[in-house]
Amino acid sequence: MADTQQVDETTGTAQDARAERKAAKLAQRISAFAKEHGGAEGHVEYLGQRGARIVLVGEDGAWGDLVAPAHALAEEAVRKAGITVHEEFDGDFAAKVRTGPYEWSRMAGIQVGGPSNG
């Protein structure tokens, strides 16, 4: 008797459709951020099995991030949104970020009088 295996060809198509919808939804959120902040630039960072982090920096210095379940999906989302994507979160790009008191207190924590993390 020959070894046979049945392949469900719709599974790949259904997964592709879900991935496409997820990329479109992420692109919509990226575009909304860009519209709210006078434009945006981004950086996609690999997070391992968790996927990828899309870091966004608006023209006004506001920043935010989104997490995509896969790096390829994050790349597709930023492509669909049409924003400039930086390969590195380097000095010139990072200098565009404007942080407020909340970020400073969270980053420095108790050293500069911020909330305790314990």
C-alpha positions as CSV (number, residue, x, y, z in Angstrom):
1,M,0.0,0.0,0.0
2,A,1.4,3.4,-0.9
3,D,1.7,6.2,1.6
4,T,-0.6,9.0,0.7
5,Q,-1.5,12.2,2.3
6,Q,-4.5,14.3,1.6
7,V,-3.7,18.0,1.3
8,D,-6.2,20.7,2.0
9,E,-5.5,23.3,-0.6
10,T,-7.9,25.8,0.9
11,T,-5.9,26.1,4.1
12,G,-3.1,28.0,2.4
13,T,-5.6,30.3,0.7
14,A,-7.5,31.0,3.9
15,Q,-4.2,31.7,5.7
16,D,-3.1,34.0,2.9
17,A,-6.5,35.9,3.1
18,R,-6.2,36.3,6.9
19,A,-2.6,37.6,6.5
20,E,-3.7,40.0,3.8
21,R,-6.6,41.3,6.1
22,K,-4.1,41.7,9.0
23,A,-1.6,43.6,6.8
24,A,-4.4,45.9,5.5
25,K,-5.6,46.6,9.1
26,L,-2.1,47.4,10.3
27,A,-1.6,49.6,7.2
28,Q,-4.8,51.4,8.1
29,R,-3.6,52.1,11.6
30,I,-0.2,53.3,10.3
31,S,-1.9,55.6,7.9
32,A,-4.2,57.0,10.6
33,F,-1.1,57.7,12.8
34,A,0.6,59.4,9.9
35,K,-2.5,61.5,9.1
36,E,-2.8,62.6,12.8
37,H,0.8,63.5,13.1
38,G,1.5,65.3,9.8
39,G,3.2,62.3,8.2
40,A,5.3,59.4,9.6
41,E,8.4,57.3,9.2
42,G,9.0,53.9,10.6
43,H,11.3,51.1,11.4
44,V,10.5,47.3,11.5
45,E,12.3,45.4,14.2
46,Y,12.3,41.6,14.3
47,L,11.0,40.2,17.6
48,G,11.6,36.5,17.0
49,Q,8.7,34.1,17.2
50,R,6.5,37.0,18.5
51,G,6.7,38.7,15.1
52,A,7.9,42.2,14.4
53,R,7.5,45.6,16.0
54,I,6.7,48.6,13.8
55,V,8.0,51.8,15.4
56,L,6.4,54.9,14.0
57,V,7.6,58.5,14.4
58,G,5.4,61.3,13.3
59,E,6.6,64.6,11.8
60,D,5.5,66.3,15.0
61,G,7.8,64.0,17.0
62,A,5.0,61.8,18.5
63,W,5.8,58.2,18.4
64,G,4.0,54.9,18.7
65,D,4.4,51.2,17.8
66,L,2.4,48.2,16.6
67,V,3.2,44.5,16.8
68,A,2.7,42.3,13.8
69,P,2.6,38.5,14.2
70,A,5.2,38.1,11.4
71,H,8.1,40.2,10.0
72,A,6.9,39.7,6.4
73,L,3.4,40.9,7.5
74,A,4.9,44.0,9.1
75,E,6.9,44.8,6.0
76,E,3.8,44.4,3.9
77,A,1.8,46.7,6.2
78,V,4.4,49.6,6.0
79,R,4.6,49.1,2.2
80,K,0.8,49.4,1.9
81,A,0.8,52.5,4.2
82,G,3.4,54.1,2.0
83,I,5.6,55.5,4.7
84,T,9.4,55.8,4.7
85,V,11.0,52.9,6.4
86,H,14.4,53.1,7.9
87,E,16.7,50.0,8.1
88,E,18.1,51.2,11.5
89,F,16.7,53.2,14.3
90,D,19.8,55.4,14.1
91,G,20.7,58.8,15.3
92,D,19.0,61.0,12.7
93,F,15.8,59.0,12.9
94,A,15.8,58.7,16.7
95,A,16.4,62.4,17.0
96,K,13.0,63.1,15.6
97,V,11.3,61.5,18.6
98,R,9.9,63.9,21.2
99,T,9.4,62.5,24.6
100,G,7.4,64.0,27.4
101,P,7.5,63.7,31.2
102,Y,5.7,60.3,31.2
103,E,8.3,58.7,29.0
104,W,11.2,60.2,31.0
105,S,9.8,59.0,34.2
106,R,9.2,55.5,32.9
107,M,12.6,55.2,31.2
108,A,14.6,56.5,34.2
109,G,12.3,55.1,36.9
110,I,13.2,55.8,40.5
111,Q,16.6,57.3,39.6
112,V,15.1,60.6,38.7
113,G,12.0,60.5,40.8
114,G,9.8,58.5,38.5
115,P,7.3,55.8,39.5
116,S,8.8,52.8,41.2
117,N,8.8,49.6,39.1
118,G,8.6,47.4,42.1
